Amino acid sequence: MIGILVTLSSCNGKKEAAESIDALPKIFPDYCGVTIPLNIAPLNFMVEGAEHIQAKICLEEMELETVCGSEGVVDISIEDWSDMTTKAAGKSLSVEVSVWNEEKPEGVRYKSFDIFVSKDTIDPYIAYRLIEPGYEAWRQMGIYERELSSFDEYEIVSNKITKSACINCHHFDRRSSKRMMFHARGEKGGTVFLENGNTHKVKPEKSVVYPAWHPKGRYIAFASNVTRQSFYGQGRQPIEVYDRSSDLVVYDTQEDRIVSDPRFVEEINMETFPTWSPDGKWLYFCSAPSKNMPDERKDLHYNIVRVAFDSNTCKFGETIDTVYNARVNGGSASFPRVSPDGRYLCFTLSAFGTFPIWHNEADLAMLDLTSGKAVDVKVWNDRDNTESYHSWSVNGRWMLFSSRRLDGRYTRLFIGHFDKNGNAGKPFLLPQKDPRQNTLRLKSFNVPEFVDGKVDMPESTVELFRCPDKLIQ
């Protein structure tokens, strides 16, 4: 059970620690040396086992605030934090932590650490699905939205009043809170569209996943997959998800029809994970020669390719360019995402296969599309745990991604800075009001995306896919 926090900004009961040591405090989350946007929520943290804690926050040796807390938790008010980050834009905040506990009843003061406050702002909201990991049975799931300058979270849509209806594959038209889509699976399922406060459901003639909305808003590229999963009897990887077949199609939202190119629905290759260039002139996707699955899963290596697209005719160009060659460079690529300026391509790279979520070796990788050279983003990766889904901020300066690095089981959200010179900064865990929520909330954060505002989803939306005879009593 989470205890009550006793925290005071500019606390009157400040103490002076008797001992000083030349070591950084072991804080959770690890915010030492990170780069943050000035419009992010307070980076509250904790020190395990502390009975009393103080954090003195300074800017250029001038004390701005000293925050005191019990139970080892530093809880900074949103107003105070916003004032501090505004003053520190383009500079570093210095944080000096002192701790009192049973081992050190007179207190110990640790070496200060810096938090650099970038002038690069971040989008106001993010959206994600909350669900149990793939190896667990689930009954409840939903798509949620979080305001990044506060700790406020809102439900966009969930299956709370249905019985085990699957809600997935959410996506936004150009990050717009006014226009989005998601899939509702089941007897009354379909693809649900939100457009300017109204929702409607369509049922494409093919089962489709992994949506990518064209920048002009009319078309959505999808993969159409036959997906299966197998469970391992030993080792760290509990599950392998794979496609027996996968094609690439485009849905025309104006004419409610699926458009396909014969090259991308042939059985000789498998295509998946489409994404558009910012100008809409290129469709990027992953492609691999078909294999006998799951027996040949370790021989399955996806390239990233691209093909020209004419949005006036909904037709693809003749030439298919290989952007990342798995045979030459190694591994298997998935989830390609092009930066808003069109220069960089970020993707997930694993040893083999098409679904890296449960591959411990899966990491983020990046290419400079102007030179074809790799960009060093190793600082975003954890050597022993999975990094997978990711999303660019609207200004291309922040990468939002999911990682299992905290415990190897649940995906949680991290944000990493990417400066104008192509340098990646140490990522930080999505801030929470109480840092203990990061480990006590036993849900995976799935498919995170940036959004430009609060989504206004009508309460009646669930009626589009609810089965009357399957209500939870």
N, C-alpha and C positions, 0 to 999 in steps of 0.2 A: 504494500500500500504506500502511495506517495505521501510524504509528510507535508506539513504546511511550511512554506518558506517564510522566514523572517528576514526581510531584506530592506535596507534603507539606502537611498541615494544620498550622497554627501553625509554619511552617517555620523552622528554626534558621538557615538561610543567607540571612536577609533582607538585601536591599540597600537603599541609599538612592539614588534617582535624582538625577542631577546637575542636571537641568533640569525645570522645572515650566511647563506651558502651560495657558492658560485655554480649553480645548476638551475636549469629551467624546471618549472613546476610540471608535474604530471597531470595535466588538465584533460578533461573529456568534455566535449570533443577537442581534438588537437587543433587549436587556432593559432599556434605559434608560427609566425612568419608568413601568414597567408595574405593574399591581396583580395580586397572586398570592394563591392560598389558602395557608394555613399548612401544609397537608398535601400540598404538591406536591413532586416530586423536585427535587434541586438544579438551579439554573439555570446549568449549566456553559456556558462561552463561550470564545471564542478571539479573538486578534488576529492577522491574517494577517501572516506574515513575522517574528514575534517569536521571538527565540532564548531569551529568559527573560522570564517574566511574573510579576507579583505583584498580588494583589487583596486590599486591606485592607478588611475588612467591619466597619462600626461601627454601633452603636445609640446614638443620642443622644450622639455624640462619644466613646463608650466603645468601644475596639477589642475585637471579639469573636474574630476570626480573621484571620490573614494567610495566604493560600494561594499557594504558589509552584508554577510549572509550566514545563516546557520545551515547545518547539515551539509556543509561543503559546497553549497550552490551559490554562484554569483548571478543574480537576477537584476538586470539593468532595465530601467524604465525606457519605453520607446521614445518618449519625449527627450530625455537626457541623452540617449544614444544618438538620436537624430541630430541634436545640437552639436554633439562631439564630432560626428562624422562630417557634418557640414563644415565645421571649422578646420577639420583635418584633410579636406579634399586635396589630393595631390601630395600628401605627406603621410607620415606614419604616426599612429598612436602607440605609445609605450605603456605596457601593462605590467605592473609589479604586484605579484601575488604573495600574501602572507597567510600562513595557516597555523591554527592551534588545534592540537588533538591530544589523545592520551599519551602518545609517545613524546610529543613536544608541547607540554602544557604551557610553557612560556612563549611559545610561538617561534616560527622560523620564516624568514623572508627569503624569497627565491630571486634568482636573476631575472631581470625584466625581459619581456619579449615584445616584438613589434607586430603591429597589424597595419599594413599599408592600405590607405583608403584611396582607391582610384577615382578619378573624375569620370570614368566611364560608367554610366548608369546601367541599370539592369531593367528588363521588362517588369511591369507591375505585378503580374500574376504568373503562376505555373499551374498546369493541370496534370493529373496522373490517375491511374487506376490503383486502387488498394485491393489486394487479394492475398490469400495464403500462397506460399510457394507451390510450385508444380507437383511436388511429391506429396502434398497434403490434400485431403478432401476439403471442399469449400461449400458453404451454403450462402454466404453473403459476400457481395462484391459491389463496387461502385466506382464511378468516376468523380473525382473531387478536384477542388481548386483551392490554391493557397495564395494569399496576398503576401508578397515578398517583403514589403516594408513593415509588416506586422506579423502576428502569429495566427491570424484569422484564417480558418479553413471552412470551405462551404461544400456541401454536396451538390454536384451537378445532376447526377442521376444514379440510382442504385436499384438493386433487386429486392429491397427490404420487404415489399408487399407482394412479391412473387415467390414462387418456390424454386429456388436454384436456377433461375434464368441467368444465362451467361451474358454479360455486357462487356464488350471489348472493342478494339480497333477504333478508338476515338481519334479524331483529327480535326484541325481547324483550318478554315480557308484564310490563308495569310495571317495566321495567329489571331484572327478576329473572334472576339467573344460573341459576336452577333450571328456568326455562321459556322456551324460545326456539324459533324456527323459521328455516329457510333453504330455498332452492330448489336442487335439483341438476338441471341440465339434461342431456339426452342420452337414450340408448336406455332406460336403466333409471332415468331421473330421476323426480322427484316432489317434493313438499313434505315435508321432514323435520322432525319435532317432537322436541324434547328436553323431557321432563317428569320431574323428580325423579330424574335419573340414568338414565332409560331413553329410547330413541329408537324412533320408528316412522315409517313413510312413508305418505303418502296421495297420491292422484292426483286432484285436483279436475277436474271435467269441462270447465273452461275454463282456459286459460293465464293466470296472474295474476302481477302484479308490484306493487311499492310497498306492502308490507303496513303496516297500522296496527291494532294490537291494542286492542280495546275495554277500557277500564279495569276492567270486571268480569270479564274473562278468557275469556268464552265465544266472542265473535265477533272476526273479523278482517276489516277492510275492505280491499279490493284494487282496483287498476285492472286491467282486462283490455284489453291494447293490441296493436295490430298495428304494430310499430315497424320503421322502416327508417333507413338512413343514407346520406348522400351526401358525397363528398369535393370540396373546393374546389381549383381549379387555381392559385389565387393568393390573397394576403392572409394575415393572421396566423391566421385561423380555419381549421384544416385540415379540419374535419368538421362536418356538421350532422346531428343525430339528430332524428327527428320521428316522429309517429304518423300513420298513415293513418286509423286509427279508434281510439277508446278509450272504454271503458265503466266503470261503477262497480258492483261487486258486493260481497256480504258472505258470508264463509264461516262456517258454524256448526260449531265444533270438536266439539260434542257429538253432532251428528247427521250429521257428515261430508257436508254438502250446501252448495251455492251458493244464496244467496237474492238476488234482484234486484228492483229497482223499475223498472217500464216507462219511467219518465222518464229513467233514467240508463243505458239501453241503446239509446236511439234514435240514429239516424244524424245527426240534425239538429245535435246538440252532441257535443263530446268532453269527457269527464270524466277526471280523473287526480289523482294525489297526494293521497289521502285522509289525514285525521288527525282524531283525536277531541279534544273538549274534556275537561279533566281529570275532570269529573263524568260523562262518557259520554252526556250528553243532547244533544250536537250533533256532527254530522259536518261537518267543513270539507273542502273539496276545490277543485280548480281546474277551471274550465269555460270553454269557448270554442265559438263557432259553427264547425262543420266547414268546412274549406277544402280546395281541390284541392292536395294536397301532392305534391312539394315546391315547385311553381311559385308558390304563394301563401303561402309560408312567412313572408314579411315582413309579411303582413297578419294573421297569427295572433297574437292577444293574449288571454291567459288572465286571467279574473277569479278572485277567490277568493270562494266562496259557502259557505253553511252551511244545513243542514236538521236539524230536530229528529229525534231517534231514541228509540224506546221499546224498551229492552232486554228487556222482558218479552214483547213480541210480535214483535220484530225487524221493526218497521215504521217507515217514515219519515213525518214530518209533511207537510202539504200545502204549506206556504209555504217557498219557497227565498229566503233573504236574500242580497243581495250585500254582501260585506264589503269587498272591494277592487274598484273599478270601473276596469278597464284603459282603457276608452274615455275616461273623465273624467280619470284620474290619470296615464295613460301607461304604456308598457311592457307586459310580460307576466309574470305571477306564477307561481311554482312553489314546491314544498316548504314549504307552510305548516306551522308548528309553534306550538302554543299553550303559553304558560308554565304551570307547575304551579299557579299561583294563578288561572288563567283570565283574567288581565287583558290580557296582551300576545300579539300574534300576530307571529311572525318569519317572513319568507319571503325567497325569492330573486327579484330583479327584474332582468329582462333586456330588451333592446329588442324582441324578438319570440320566438315559438316556445315549445316545451315542455321543452326539454332544455338548460339553460343552462350545462352543464359546460364547453362549448367556446366560450362567448360571453365575450369579453374584457371586455365592459362589464357583465357580471352582478355585482351587489352584493347584500348583505344589506339588507333593509328591515324596518321594524317599525311596527305600529299599536297604539295603546292602544284596546282594545276597549270600554272604558267611555266614551270620548269620541269615538272614531273618528278621532282625530288621529294624524299621523305622529310617531314617536319618532326622535330623532336618534341613529343608530348609525353615522354616517360614519366614526368612528374605527376601526371594524372592517374597513373596506373599503380595498382598494388600487385606485387609479384606473385602472390599465392592465391588471389581471389579475383572473381569475375568483375570486369567492367563491360557494360553492354549498351543498353539504349542511351541515346544522347540527342541533344537538341541545341542549336545555335540561338543566341539572343538576337534580337532584331538588328542590333548594331554590330554583331559579329565579335564582340569583345568578351563574351562569357559562354562557357559550355556547361550545360546542365546534363548530368549523366547519372546512371544508376550503378551501384557497386555493392558487392557482398563483403567488402573488406572488414566490416565490424565483427561479423561472426561466421561468415561463410555460408549462411543460410538465407538471410533476408536481404533483398535489394533495398538500399536506401539512397537518398539523393545527395549528390555532391555538386559543387559549382567551382569551376576553374576559370581563372582569367586568361585571356589570350590577347596580347597587346598588338599595337599597330605594326610592330616589327616581326610578328609571328613567333613571339616567345610565350610559352605556357607557364603559368604560375601555379604554385602549390594549391590544390583544391581544398575547399572547406565543406564540412557537413552542413546541410540545410539547418539553419538555427531553429531551435524550439524554445518555447517559454520555459519549460523545465527540461534540462538536457537529459534527464533520465527517461523521458518519453522516447528518445531515440532507440532505446533497447527494450522498453516495456511494451511498446506498440508492436504486436506480433503480426504485422502485415508487410507484404512486399510492395514497394512503390514501383509501378509498372508503366512504361512508355511515357516518360515526362515530356511535356511540351511547354513552351512559353506562350502566354496569352496576353492580349492587350488590355483586358478589362474583366469585370465580373460577369460571368455567364448568367443570363436570366432564362432558366429552363422552366417552362410551364409545368405545374404540378400534374397536369393531365397527361403528360408525355408517357408515363408508365402504362396508361390504358391502351396505348398502341401495341404493346407486346405482352400484356398480362393475360393469362388464361384464367377465366372466371372459376373454373372447377379446381384450380390449384392454388388458391389463396392460403396463406399461412393464417391459421386461426389464433 
